[in-house]
């Protein structure tokens, strides 16, 4: 399967374009962590900590639908946006080619 390209905006506003593999079963959270982004992922990807929160600023509509559990967790956040997602709930796939995400978790909790 081909790699996809994802643009990532960090806390300081800098944007980096990275190639991501779609054949390793990685979530977006695991991919971001693996690339040294400041994401705690305290719950290990169980949709329970929300430290992996991202705002999807391009390609939101091409993502798989949000589950009730994911939405319930996001809804506890003060900085939820209309295109917020938990990156641990997004498995890298070809539909995600060219999405852009902004890191929203504070990396502290
Ligand atoms: S890693 Fe905890 S909610 Fe995503």
Boltz pocket constraint, residues with backbone or C-beta under 6 A from the ligand:
constraints:
  - pocket:
      binder: B
      contacts: [[A, 29], [A, 40], [A, 41], [A, 42], [A, 43], [A, 44], [A, 45], [A, 46], [A, 47], [A, 48], [A, 49], [A, 50], [A, 51], [A, 52], [A, 53], [A, 86], [A, 87], [A, 88], [A, 89]]
      max_distance: 6.0
